Amino acid sequence: MEQIITFLGAGSMAEAIIAGMTANNIVPAKQIIATNHSNKERLKELAEKYQIQTTSNKQEAVSKSDVIILAMKPKDIRKATDEIKSWLNKDKVIVSLLAGISTTFIENQLNESNPVIRVMPNTSATIGLSATTITGGQFATEENMKLVETLIQSVGTTEIIKEDEMDAFTAIAGSGPAFYYYMLEAMEQFVHEKGLDMEIAKPLIVQTIKGVAEMLNTSPDSTKTLREKITSPGGTTEAGLKALADHEFQQAVIACLHKATDKSAELRKNFEK
């Protein structure tokens, strides 16, 4: 890939994507530029670790780039777009990693017809296993979308969605890892209560999760059928599932996802007032 990619912001998500791009030879390191507001030590660290270019001269970085990835804090978006818009031409693709910021808002801030594409990775991007949703603004072409999808597939799987679906998919995939971790915290508490050795229990928990994920990925059966195949009448699994049902586990999960979806929509609307 011959495009020059510039990251405006050099935090953990930017690093995860840089690591994926370079490790998978999606983009040569010399064609990646990272810049941030003031942390020169962070830029030095990234340059040494990934052999990418770094600079404090944002104008130079933006001017010579084909793809500009917005990876600053969401609260800084207005300042960032005000700063860069005079350095853009209409062919530069703008990619946003910012939660709660719509493509329309960024388009309006830039006041240009640049392709704007919104990407929502999750924290598993740091190990190349993100579940990432991608949505394009009104000026994003199919070619632009394919380009960004290729870049982001370096840190996991991707799905292209409609922008009005982003809040709900943020709940499922963006926030999703935290909800699984929360359930696993309960399993760890059970391990402690039973006086079991965590060094033995943790690999079993982790392998169980991997097995479930692989079954979901490869089996033609529905989730419900897979559950029923494990549940023998009068058995241990049935007893555990009854306890979950008594505590309205599924309803709690659905409520959790609705709340996360609503909060995503609220943050977006409040920000754009």
Phi and psi in degrees as a GROMACS rama.xvg file:
@    title "Ramachandran Plot"
@    xaxis  label "Phi"
@    yaxis  label "Psi"
@TYPE xy
-95.9727  -7.18465  GLU-2
-65.9892  146.943  GLN-3
-92.0277  126.371  ILE-4
-111.282  124.91  ILE-5
-115.54  132.011  THR-6
-101.098  119.884  PHE-7
-94.626  96.3048  LEU-8
117.384  139.043  GLY-9
-133.478  40.844  ALA-10
-82.6726  -163.915  GLY-11
-66.777  -37.9372  SER-12
-70.146  -39.4031  MET-13
-59.638  -44.3017  ALA-14
-63.3551  -40.406  GLU-15
-59.045  -42.4431  ALA-16
-71.6939  -39.7577  ILE-17
-59.3425  -45.1277  ILE-18
-60.1974  -43.4655  ALA-19
-65.3997  -44.5087  GLY-20
-61.0713  -44.4155  MET-21
-75.7537  -40.8395  THR-22
-64.8284  -33.876  ALA-23
-98.71  8.61864  ASN-24
56.0269  32.7016  ASN-25
-70.8793  -44.4627  ILE-26
-134.011  129.015  VAL-27
-59.6349  143.013  PRO-28
-55.0371  -35.8809  ALA-29
-67.8613  -14.2704  LYS-30
-98.8442  9.83455  GLN-31
-111.811  132.32  ILE-32
-122.91  135.162  ILE-33
-120.301  138.557  ALA-34
-142.54  154.427  THR-35
-144.921  -176.631  ASN-36
-67.7129  -48.3565  HIS-37
-155.26  -8.7601  SER-38
-84.7681  87.8366  ASN-39
-70.0904  -29.5705  LYS-40
-64.5053  -39.0483  GLU-41
-63.5383  -42.3658  ARG-42
-63.9971  -40.5131  LEU-43
-61.7073  -41.3343  LYS-44
-60.345  -45.895  GLU-45
-67.1643  -38.477  LEU-46
-63.0705  -42.0088  ALA-47
-71.0771  -35.8829  GLU-48
-77.708  -36.9538  LYS-49
-118.644  -2.04293  TYR-50
58.8192  30.1219  GLN-51
-87.0642  170.628  ILE-52
-83.5438  145.362  GLN-53
-135.637  153.177  THR-54
-159.182  155.342  THR-55
-98.9138  -3.16337  SER-56
-92.1797  89.5023  ASN-57
-63.1829  -38.701  LYS-58
-60.238  -44.7549  GLN-59
-62.6611  -44.0548  GLU-60
-63.5889  -46.6091  ALA-61
-67.1389  -42.3969  VAL-62
-62.3857  -34.953  SER-63
-98.4978  8.61875  LYS-64
-96.6263  152.169  SER-65
-96.633  -34.0713  ASP-66
-126.557  128.493  VAL-67
-116.557  118.837  ILE-68
-102.292  116.794  ILE-69
-81.9826  108.767  LEU-70
-128.641  22.3032  ALA-71
-82.3173  -178.785  MET-72
-69.7535  142.768  LYS-73
-53.8246  -34.5205  PRO-74
-63.9874  -18.5911  LYS-75
-95.7407  7.24042  ASP-76
-63.8421  -41.7916  ILE-77
-61.4508  -46.0296  ARG-78
-62.2444  -42.2544  LYS-79
-65.4598  -46.0857  ALA-80
-69.2278  -36.8048  THR-81
-60.3602  -37.3998  ASP-82
-72.1091  -40.623  GLU-83
-93.2392  -17.112  ILE-84
-63.5617  -28.2315  LYS-85
-76.8841  -10.82  SER-86
-98.944  2.39272  TRP-87
-95.779  150.933  LEU-88
-115.847  167.018  ASN-89
-68.0444  -11.8483  LYS-90
-87.1612  -12.0371  ASP-91
-74.0767  130.404  LYS-92
-90.5904  129.017  VAL-93
-104.576  122.137  ILE-94
-114.064  127.074  VAL-95
-107.978  129.913  SER-96
-101.283  11.8712  LEU-97
-90.2799  120.425  LEU-98
-66.8034  138.296  ALA-99
78.8447  8.83252  GLY-100
-116.943  116.388  ILE-101
-78.0889  161.001  SER-102
-64.8148  -35.9461  THR-103
-62.2232  -42.1417  THR-104
-60.5875  -45.389  PHE-105
-66.0742  -41.8781  ILE-106
-57.7194  -44.5079  GLU-107
-66.3735  -36.4809  ASN-108
-65.9694  -39.2851  GLN-109
-77.5662  -28.1571  LEU-110
56.7476  34.1756  ASN-111
-137.083  172.498  GLU-112
-97.8782  34.5294  SER-113
-67.097  141.886  ASN-114
-63.0569  127.207  PRO-115
-119.054  126.418  VAL-116
-127.643  128.326  ILE-117
-100.515  132.759  ARG-118
-126.761  133.111  VAL-119
-124.184  86.6082  MET-120
-77.6999  171.909  PRO-121
-119.452  178.209  ASN-122
-64.7328  -16.898  THR-123
-70.0077  -4.98738  SER-124
-58.5108  -28.681  ALA-125
-65.0776  -19.0157  THR-126
-118.115  16.6672  ILE-127
75.8084  20.0794  GLY-128
-126.635  32.2635  LEU-129
-68.0757  148.405  SER-130
-106.011  107.566  ALA-131
-115.794  131.95  THR-132
-101.342  145.767  THR-133
-132.306  135.056  ILE-134
-140.969  145.313  THR-135
-109.158  148.114  GLY-136
-79.7262  -173.858  GLY-137
-67.7505  -22.2663  GLN-138
-101.06  -0.264681  PHE-139
-78.1832  125.266  ALA-140
-90.3862  169.88  THR-141
-60.8234  -37.4123  GLU-142
-63.7573  -42.7996  GLU-143
-60.2123  -43.9019  ASN-144
-63.5781  -42.0035  MET-145
-64.2403  -39.3198  LYS-146
-60.3084  -49.5672  LEU-147
-67.4001  -38.9847  VAL-148
-61.1635  -40.605  GLU-149
-61.3597  -42.8932  THR-150
-62.593  -46.3426  LEU-151
-79.0634  -22.6314  ILE-152
-65.3368  -10.9563  GLN-153
-68.5098  -14.9035  SER-154
-119.352  17.3302  VAL-155
143.367  -158.542  GLY-156
-88.7193  154.138  THR-157
-131.538  151.353  THR-158
-138.516  132.962  GLU-159
-89.2101  128.881  ILE-160
-130.353  172.365  ILE-161
-80.5776  148.992  LYS-162
-63.4865  -33.9199  GLU-163
-72.5356  -4.08486  ASP-164
-95.7265  -6.63511  GLU-165
-63.5093  -37.7641  MET-166
-60.3917  -45.5862  ASP-167
-68.5708  -40.7374  ALA-168
-70.968  -26.1994  PHE-169
-62.6585  -39.8454  THR-170
-63.9652  -43.5553  ALA-171
-72.9768  -48.1109  ILE-172
-104.707  -44.9926  ALA-173
-65.3178  -52.0945  GLY-174
-88.1444  -16.6342  SER-175
-48.2945  -45.6848  GLY-176
-54.1675  -37.6147  PRO-177
-63.8602  -34.9921  ALA-178
-69.7369  -38.4551  PHE-179
-66.3293  -42.8896  TYR-180
-60.1181  -36.6433  TYR-181
-63.5691  -42.1528  TYR-182
-64.1839  -40.5125  MET-183
-68.8177  -28.2705  LEU-184
-58.907  -39.3016  GLU-185
-64.9648  -40.5459  ALA-186
-62.7989  -40.0301  MET-187
-64.675  -37.2303  GLU-188
-63.1524  -39.7961  GLN-189
-61.4715  -42.1735  PHE-190
-57.7779  -44.2916  VAL-191
-65.105  -43.0959  HIS-192
-61.5554  -35.3091  GLU-193
-85.8203  -2.15727  LYS-194
68.852  27.2869  GLY-195
-83.3394  159.014  LEU-196
-79.9768  117.176  ASP-197
-64.919  -29.6206  MET-198
-65.7322  -26.2952  GLU-199
-87.0893  -41.2118  ILE-200
-69.4458  -40.3166  ALA-201
-61.1791  -46.6231  LYS-202
-60.2007  -34.24  PRO-203
-68.2435  -40.4546  LEU-204
-63.0553  -46.9729  ILE-205
-62.8054  -44.5197  VAL-206
-65.7099  -35.2668  GLN-207
-62.1673  -41.9169  THR-208
-64.325  -44.138  ILE-209
-60.0223  -42.2901  LYS-210
-63.3057  -42.9555  GLY-211
-61.3255  -45.8302  VAL-212
-60.4648  -42.8287  ALA-213
-69.6987  -37.6365  GLU-214
-62.8086  -43.4721  MET-215
-62.0053  -34.2382  LEU-216
-78.2446  -30.0427  ASN-217
-113.112  -23.5981  THR-218
-80.9895  141.503  SER-219
-75.9347  -11.0926  PRO-220
-73.402  151.422  ASP-221
-71.9104  164.071  SER-222
-57.4689  -42.1353  THR-223
-61.6896  -43.6866  LYS-224
-64.9781  -41.3623  THR-225
-60.2592  -41.609  LEU-226
-63.6383  -45.7495  ARG-227
-64.0763  -31.398  GLU-228
-65.8673  -25.2613  LYS-229
-88.2399  -19.5206  ILE-230
-94.2864  94.5389  THR-231
-81.2938  139.723  SER-232
-56.9431  129.237  PRO-233
75.7014  9.60513  GLY-234
-96.5594  -175.955  GLY-235
-66.8301  -40.5794  THR-236
-63.8432  -43.343  THR-237
-59.7617  -41.8742  GLU-238
-63.1863  -42.4859  ALA-239
-65.8345  -42.1257  GLY-240
-64.6721  -34.3052  LEU-241
-63.6261  -39.7713  LYS-242
-64.0079  -39.8996  ALA-243
-63.6887  -42.8827  LEU-244
-64.389  -39.4705  ALA-245
-60.8797  -31.3333  ASP-246
-95.3602  13.113  HIS-247
53.7626  47.4735  GLU-248
-58.7648  -49.5292  PHE-249
-63.8326  -39.8462  GLN-250
-63.1311  -37.1679  GLN-251
-65.3889  -40.4024  ALA-252
-64.5774  -44.6246  VAL-253
-62.6357  -42.1505  ILE-254
-61.981  -40.1516  ALA-255
-58.2532  -47.1728  CYS-256
-67.4397  -38.0455  LEU-257
-63.0402  -43.24  HIS-258
-63.3424  -44.1262  LYS-259
-64.1114  -41.1485  ALA-260
-61.3673  -47.0035  THR-261
-62.4469  -38.5775  ASP-262
-67.3171  -39.6205  LYS-263
-59.9266  -44.6298  SER-264
-64.7836  -40.5223  ALA-265
-63.3417  -46.0299  GLU-266
-60.9036  -42.7718  LEU-267
-62.8281  -46.8754  ARG-268
-67.3103  -41.1247  LYS-269
-65.3401  -38.3405  ASN-270
-66.5211  -35.4693  PHE-271
-91.9275  6.80549  GLU-272
